[in-house]
Amino acid sequence: MVEERQFDQEHQALFLVMGGEVRDPRGSEFVDLAKIDVRGIFPSYDEAFNVWRGAAQETVDNAFIKYMIVRLR
C-alpha cells in the first residue's frame, strides 16, 4: 500500500538573489545571461535581503553591476 503524501508547497515562499552587468544602470537588461551571478535561493525575504545587500555592497563602485531579489513563488 502506498502512503498518501501531502506537500504544503503552496505557501512556501522562495526568493532568488541574482545579479550581473546590465546595459543601463536604470534598467534590468543583462549584458550576458551566461555570466549571471546566482547567489542562491532562500526561504524568506529577510535571508534573501541580507545576501542581496552583501552582493550589492561588494559592487557598489560599479553602477553597471546590479543585484536583485526575485520572488519565485
Buried (B, 14 or more C-beta within 10 A) or exposed (E): EEEEEEEEEEEEEBBBBBBBBBEEEEEEEBEEEEEEBEBEBBEEEEBBBEBBEEBBEEBEEEEEBBBBBEEEE
